[in-house]
Amino acid sequence: QRQMCIRDRNKNVSAAETSVFDREDNEIYLILEDFVQTHPKRQAFSQEEKAAADYIAERFGEEGLADVKQTTFYYGMDSSQNVSGRIPPAQVTARTVIIGAHYDNDVYGASDGTFDNGGGVAALIYIARKLAGASLPFNVEIVAFGAEEAGMVGSVSYTHLTLPTKLE
């Protein structure tokens, strides 16, 4: 059984002071850890960002989302992709809840993106795990946006391609 220790990052903590949780209590943490360790640098428009998109698409499929896809968009000469999957409703409806987070990290690549925004990616995968197969009265679209650190390029592209041109 895998165990994690939670520590105050500003000080060393003895074993007696740490809180130990089992895997069931730390599903999101384990997802986050796996994501940032396998994809620490995810600068917008890079090959590393594309590899992270592939990872997310694979995880969305493993967790049971339907219609998992990567949608490529362009920004000048560069390209990125949004990754999406959905949970269909119990009955046909137009009502849709969109849950999203970006997966690239800062444009300078100076961090591993744990908090910006590996945590959001972990939350998306965890939500997919918990809701896939649920009988809901609405559609759920789960989206990981690319190139957000370059000026919200991925979410803007998503809205232009997905939402009606005139909301009522």
N, C-alpha and C positions, 0 to 999 in steps of 0.2 A: 504494500500500500504506500503510495506516494504521499509525502508530507511536506508542507511549506511552513516557513517561519516568516512572520510579519515583523519588521523591525523599523524603528525610527531611523530614517536615513541620515540624521545629523549626529548620531552617537552610536558607539558600539554597545551591544546589548548582550548580557550573559544569557546562557541557555535557560536559566531559571526565569528570566524576565520575558522570554519570547512566548507568543501565543502560537500553538500548533493546531492546525486544522487538518481534517482528512480531505481527500479529493472531492467528495460530494459537496463540501462547504466551499470549495474553491474552483468550481468549474470555470467561471469567468477568468480567474487568475491564470489557470492552466492554459486556457485558450490564448490569453494575452501573452503569456510567456512564450508559447510556441510560435506565435506570429512574430513577435519582435526579435526572437532569437534567429528565426529562419529568414526574416526580411527586415533587418535593422535600418537599412538605407532605402528610402522609397521616394526619392526626389521626383517631382512632377516631370513627366515626359521621358523618364529614363527607362532603361531595360529592367532595372530593379523594381520600378513601379509596375511594369508589365508582369514581372514574375510574381509580385504580390497580388495582382489582379487574378492571375491564374490560380494561386493558392486560395483566394477567397471564393472564386467560382467553384473550385473543387470542394471546399468545406460546405458551401451552400448546398451543393448536390448531396453530399454525405449526410447533412442534417435533414434532408427531405424536402427542400424547397422545390417547387415546380418551375418549369420554364427558365432555368438558370441560363443567363446569357451575359456576354460582354459586348457592350455597345461602344464602338470606337468613335471618337470625335476629334476634330482638328482645331488647333489654335495656331494660326500662322502656318509655319512649316512643321510644327510639332504635332504629335498625336498622343492621346491618352485613352482611357476607357473607363466606363462605369460598369459595375458588376451588379446584376439584379437577379432576383428570384421572387417567387410569389407563393402565397398560401391562398388557394382558391376558397371562395365562400361556400357555405353549406347549400345555399340556393343562389341562383343568378341574381346579381345586383350590380349596380354601377358604383355603389359606395366603396371607397378605397381608402385605406389608411396607409400612408407612406412612412416608413421608418428608415432613416438614413444616417450615414456618417462618412467622413472622408478617410481614405487610407494612405495617402501620400504624407510625407513629413516635410518639415520646413525646407524652403527653397535652397537653403545653404547646406542642407544635409548634415547639420551640426549635431543632431541628436538621433537616438534610435526610434524616436516617435512613439515611445510608450504612452505618454499622456496626450500627445498630439500627433496622431489620433489612434494609436493602437488600442486604447481602451474602448473607443467607439467601434472598432472592428470586432473586438472581442464581444462587445454587447450585441452587435448584429448577429454574430454566429450563435451566441447563447440564446437570443430571442428566436432565431430560426429553429434551434434544437427544441425549445420548449413549446413553440406554437405549431410546428409542422404537423400536419395531420389533425389539427384541431378543427372542430366544427364551429365556424364563426359566421356571423350574419353579414360580413363584409369581406372584401378582398384585402389582403395585406401584401404590400410590395416592399421588399427589403432591398435597399440600394447602398452600395459602397461607391462613393464618388471619387474619381481620379482628379488630379490637378487642382485641388482646392487651394493649396498653398500658393498657386500661381494666380489667384484672384477668383476663386469660386467657379472656375471654368467648367468643372464636371457637373456641378448642380445646375448651373445655368443651361448647359447643354441638355441635361435631363429634362428640365422644365420645358424647353423649346420643343423637344421631340415627343414629350409625353402628355403634357397638359393641353387642354383646349386653348385656342388663341384668345378666346374671350370667356372669362369666367362669369357665370350668372350670379 
